[in-house]
């Protein structure tokens, strides 16, 4: 409890007095005015206007085109909800939305589990853990489009994977991984997990740094086994990290684009096409800019819905 003595609290009295040279004084101009007072809010006005134009005006303008028949060139007409009615009546779009949600769930759950396992395995103990962490994180530093084209060559029928299976005597398992509707979706999922696990591992490693070794030692003295220490000590400390990883995985999975475009182009038979790729194809390949804008609005609503749902599930109920 703080006590008052001679107008000062005991905590203030305990603090050593600073030397006059150590006291930081605000910088002042030659006329004596403080330098900080020289700044004005309108100094940030150009940046604020630029952000407003890019993030809000452009988005709202694109949203307006969702209610038109704009083709990207020439004039257009306002057609109301016709584009959204077309989306609702197109069974192919329903399948594409299902594939979009599949990618999001795979990215969210897969990167969370794999990232947590790598973080737990490389947190302490191993002398080579720093090198191994770099190897796991390295795919994230590479261009998604470039590495997707490399993976495309790996999964071709005469690619590295099938040649390896042949050398191992498993030639019967060879197939056209990206040309088979039953395997194309999972093949793309493998690539997005390979590239997304590194980020999740780094976030979990930051969370594990908050776990006190003394608390773990106390749990060990109470004869808690490894699972009990993880469940009652480590996992509660990782709750904020889990929320961040699942949120990022969900958003990245819903707007996934580069790997699908490079590896399958949405095929075969639209089996690996998601909503982001469909928006690109409708707007920029087929000239249906208005319809593509309507699809992008549907994608935005889906992202908002799952983001709010994720926040509700992973919120801290102790607060």
N, C-alpha and C positions, 0 to 999 in steps of 0.2 A: 504494500500500500504506500502511496506517495504521501509524504508529510511536507507541510509548508514551513519553511524557516527563512526569515528575513526576505519574504516575498519570492523565494525560489523553492522548488520541490527538491527532495533529497536526491532524485535522479539527476537533476540539473547541477546540484552541488557536487555530485560524484564525478561529473565530466571534467577532464582537465581543461584549463583555460588555454585557448589557442594563441600562438604567437601572432602579433599583428601582421607579419608577412604571410601567415598561413590563411588568413581570412580572405575568402574570395569575394571581391567586390564587383558589382555589375559594371560591364564596360560602358563608357560614356563617350559621347561625341565631343568635339572641340567646344561646342556651345554649352556643354554641361548636361545635355539631355541624355537619358539612358539609351543605349543602343537598341535594347529590346523594344522600347517604345517607338522606335523608328519603323518597325514592321507594321504593316496594315493587313487586314484580312483580304483586301482586294489583290494583294500580291499573288494569292493562290487562285485568283479568278480565272486566268487562262487555263490552268490545269483542270480546274473544276468544270469549265465549259467544255474542254476537250473530252473529259471523262463522260460528261452528260451526253455529248453528241454521239460518242462511240457506243456507250453502253445502253443508253435509254432511247435516244431518238432513232438510232439505227434499228434497235429491237422493235420499237413501236411501229416504225415504218414497215419492217418486214411482217409484223403482225397484221398490218392493214392489207398487205397484198394477199393474205390468206383468204380475204373475202372478195377477191377479184379473179379475173381470168387472165392475168398478166402472164405473158410468155417470155418476158425478159427483153423484148424488143417492141417498139411501137406503143400504141395506145392500149388501154384496157378498160374493162367495164366492171362495175360493182355487181357481184352476183350473190351477195348475202352468204348463207350457210351452205351453198351448193357443194363447195369443196369438202366440207365436213360430212355432208350426207353421202357423198361419193366414198369417203373413207369408211364410213360406217357400213356401207353396202358392199365393200370389196372384201371378200373372204381372204384374199392374199395378204391384206394389211393386218388382219387379225393374227395370221401366222407369223408375220414379221414382228409384230409386237410381242408375241410369245417368245420368239428367238431373242429379242432385245432383253426381255426380263431374264431369260436363261443366262445370257452373257453376264448380266449384272449380278445375279446370284452366284455364279461361278467365280467371278472376280472378287466379290465381297467375301464369300465363305472361304474360297481357296487361298487367297492371299492372307487372310486373317490366320487361318490354321497353319499354313506353311511358314509365314513370317514369324509367328509365335514359336514354332518348333525350332527354327533357325536361331532366333534370338535366345531361347533357353539353352540351346546347345553351344552357342558361341559367346555366351555372356561371360563366363569365367573358366579358369582351369586350363584350357588349351593354349599352348604357347603360340600356335599358328592361327589363333582366332582372328587376329587383325587381317591377315592375308585372306582367310576364308570369308570374312565379312566383306572385303573388297570384291571378291569373286562373285558373291551373291548379289551385291549391289550394282556391279558393273553393267548388267543388261539395262538398268534404268537410265544409264548415261548415254546409251546408244539411241540412234534414231529409230523410232518404231517402224517407220516405213522401210528403212534399209534392212533392218534385221528380219522383217517379215518376208522380204524377197529372198533372203538367205535361207530362212526356214522353208520357203516354198521349194527351193531346190533340194533341201534335205528330205522333204516328204514326197517328192516325185517318185514315180514307179522305179526309175533307174537312179534314184537318189541314194544318199548316205544311209538312211534308215533301212531301206529294203536290202541294200548290199550288205549291211551289217547282219541283218536277219539271215541272209543266205549264207554268210560265212559261219554263222553260229549253228547252221543246220536247221534253221527255222524258216526255210524258204516258203513253206505253205502259208505262212502268215503275211507274206508280201501282198500288197494291194495298192491301188491308187488312192492314197489316203485323202487327198484333196478332191478327188473326182468321184468319190462314193458318198451319196447323201447320208449314209449311216455313220460315216467317220469324219466328214468334213467339219462338222460343228465341234466335235471333241478335239480335232487337231488344232483348230483355231484357239480353243480353250487352253490347250497346253501352252501355246505361245504366249497368251496374255498372262497366264500364271507365272511363266518363266520370267517375264519382264516386270511383273508387278510385285513379286515377293520381296525384292530388295528394299523397296520403300517401307513396306510393312515391318520388315525386320529392323530397320533403323528406328522406326517409331517405338517399337517394343523394347529395343535396347535402351532408349532414352527413358522409358517407363521403368525398366528393371533397375536403372541406376538409383531410383527412389526407394528401392527395397533395402532396408537397413540390414547389414550382416548380423548386427546384434540381435535383431528380432528373429532372424533365421536360426541363430545359435540358441536363443531361448526356446524356440519351437523344438529344436533338436534335443535340448535338455529335457523337454517334456515328452520325449520319446515319440514325437510326431514323425510319421514316415514321409517319404518324398511326396506322395500324392497329397497328404494332409497339409504339408508345408506349402505346396503349390496352391491348393484350393483355399486355404484360410489365410495365407500370408502374401503370396505372390500375386494371385489373381485379383484380389481387391485393389492392390496398388496399381494394377494394369488397367483398371476400369476406364480411366480417361483415354489411354492409348487405344483400347479396343474401340471406343466410340469414334476416335479419329480415323482409325484404319478402316472400319466398316463403312464410314461415311465416304471416304475417298474411293474405296473399292466399288461402292454402289454407284457413285457418280461417274467414275471412269468406265465402269462396265456398261452403263446406260448410253453413254455417248461414244462408245468404241467405234473406231472408223478405220484407221490405217491398216491394222493386220488383216481385216476382212477384205478391204479393197485390194491389197497386194497379194494375198494368198489365194482367195477364191473368187473375188469379185461378186460375192453374194451367192454363188452357185455351189454345187450343182442343183438345179431345179429350185433355186431360192432357199435351199436348206440352211444356208449359213448367213442369209441376209438379215441385217437388223435395221432399225428405223433410221439411224443416222445415215447409213448407206443408201436407203431408199429415198431419203430427202435429197441427197446429192444427185442421184440418178434422175429423179423427177425434175429437179430445178435446173440442173446444168447439162444433163445429157439429153433429156427429152423436151426441154423447153417449157415444161409445165411449172413455171415459177410460182404461180398462185397456189397450185396444188401442193407443191413442195413446201411453201410457207405454212400451209395448213397442217401438213405432216409435222413440221418442226414445232408448231404450237402444241400438237398432241404429245410430242416427245418432251416438251418443257413441262407440261402438266404431269406426265408420268414421273419425271425426275423430282418435281416438287412433292408429289404424293409419297414417293418412297423415301425421300429425304426427311419429310415430317414424320413418317412412320418409323424410320430408323432412329430419329432423335427421341421419339416417345418410348421406344423399346429400351434404348441404351441410356436413358436419362438416369441421373443419380437420385435414387429414391430416399437416400439418407438425408438429403438437404431439406 
